């Protein structure tokens, strides 16, 4: 008679509805073991669109659109947005260099992204070019998004559950940078804002909303305040800017004041 398979070795069981709590728990324990091993205690999270190309990619698409005589408006919009790719790359680079200068072995305020292309790739690339650790928290989707090639290999993670991925974004974060993006970016931004507003996140959480023209058209915070659906002071939960210098100065001042002496994940 064949030997029965132990439950923890049974792929059929582990993939079943009954084992869902184990799968959820594994997406907490396995990432935690990696962060503990590499002494990653806090992060700077970059959110933004996977669809924003690098300037070089944008130029290629624009040239191809002009040659084909189609999708020109879309290619021109991508070219306009590509400046945020470079801004992300530069900001991640400078924050990583600043973090390394703190004498903590480069493991403070580690750049973290969703691990995919676009703005996520720019953040990981900037941190990698500064020779720093960086994290990619990827999510499995029906249309697969591969990891970008700039993530520190040992800190490249894949998630099935969006809410566990969001947990790891928020749990380790000591600052958030939000570049232009779509539904996913809006979802991530508003979840963080809700957690900060309701004080479910108790730590000080500087949030940079980068791209004043874009975000001014996409979200009208002033209208929300005027109708009373948020308070006036809630508008100031985000620091809005178009300048890498301003974003860098704001984040390093905030982190130096509120987070430098408080390593570790807290909510």
C-alpha angles and dihedrals in degrees: 000000000000115000112254115251116247112244094242090054096047111104089190092057096040090052093048130102090247091060096050092107089056092051091049091048091049089058087059101041101042096051090043090055090054095046090048092049093051092039094239105164104161140014146198106227122211118202124186147117123310087209099065108104130210115260090257092052091046092053091051092050092047092050091048092048092050091049093048093040093226140097088021095143091052092048091049091050090051090051090052092049094047090082087073089059090059093042090053092048093050095045093049090048093051094044090050092050090048091049092051090052090062091078096238095120092263092290100112121094094001115195111250130186139165088268098237135104130291117033090359091057091047091055094048091044094053092050092046092050087054087054093243135137114263135181134224118195102191126187127212110240135178087249098048120231110201122218114266113246097243101070118111099258096229091050096051108114135181122209132193096188118064092204093056090049089050090049091058092047091054101033098061098029121114093170138015130212115194117195124184113297147142137247095324094049092046090050092051094045095049093046090055092045090050092050092049094044092050091042093238082130102056098178120091106267119191110201121196116201102198119200112044097195094049097044093041088061096040100044125028102196091171091060091051089053093045091055090046096240088123130021122255090246091056088071087068093058086092128057106215121206147142094206127094088201092054093045092049094047092047095048097045091047092049094044092045091051102040110019111027095087094038109066118173139066115292135162 
